[in-house]
């Protein structure tokens, strides 16, 4: 395919799809590259029991759209292609880390040449980085290094950003939730609903869900329910989000000893029917289906997880006036923040480099500005076209992909002779 070839039509096969079988445990892993831009693609690696090739392919296509939606011809960050990896394994399994290392060893040629990757569901960035080093990789994003104007400066910027902590939490673990929260706040503003008049329920208190709950609570929303693997914790008067976050383990499970007298323990799926204006599924894919969607009382669903609402469920929700803010928009800030930092859209000014707090402030400000603009564009397109926000986001991505392809091509530029 020539460098300037048109992007594939919706529903077309991915650029590359492969399945790996672990020779020790028999567990399987997957890599799907939906498309390349300048020879490189981007997408995280998830680990969960039951992960499938079909699931990873859908996530890879979603990454193509996330990259396209953040395309700004004035920015230093040039979108990459979309990809995703997945391992069918319980991350709590004692053998999980060794499976991860062997998967990365098998994927090493792809990561070295064109797949930039990081944490996703079931994994932490620290675990990915340690396993990548054991697998003989320089970095999990080393494929993008040849595209940088100043590789050494870019790598220092990213290392500095990953060293920043805000209230004891790494900046990298917060920017995604900042983006989700800003998406919700933009939707509330568009509807004329004040944050302090809105209640929210969050499924999942891991990296994305925990950060989202924190930013929404600090913005004035009342968090009335959160759910983890043990069940739902609810309080109609509002939960102490900071106390719950402080009582989490590495997998986002809350120590119930931290609950207050007014907090109630409910079944694991009780978050679905919480009396709240906003529902944030931030844990697993396929959480809302046609059979359980009728329990939802919220007006908005913000997809902090990837693919949490199935298409049949979304059609039924839309028919009864529930707005689904799609994952390709809502949870896209984490991926974008990596590239804003590495390419130099943030973190280059002397003021930003002066302290970790200044770097965090710039990252959050840039994230809020970008997400508010993007969500605003999506909601405006949905109103104009009379469609859902998801259809509007897909239409915006489809508008931008041809320009990205024409400007930058599929494959890496040839080195000068």
Secondary structure, 3 states (H helix, E strand, C coil): CCCCCCCCCCCCCCCEEEEEECCCCCCEEEEEECCCECCEEECCEEEECCCCHHHHHHHHHHHHHHHHHCCCCCCCCCCCEEEEEEEECCCCCCCHHHHHHHHHHHHHHHHHHCEECCECCCCCHHHHHHHHHHCCCCCCCHHHHHHCCCHHHHHHHHHHHHHCEECCEEHHHCHHHHHHHHHHHHHHHHHCCCHHHCEEEEECCCHHHHHHHHHHHHCCCEEEEEEECCEEEECCCCCCHHHHHHCECCCCCECHHHCCCCCEEECCCHHHHCCCCEEEECCCCCCECCCCHHHCCCCEEECCCCCCECHHHHHHHHHCCCEEECHHHHCCHHHHHHHHHHHCCCCCCHHHHCCHHHHHHHHHHHHHHHHHHHHHHHHHHHHHHCCCHHHHHHHHHHHHHHHHHHHHCCCCCCCCC
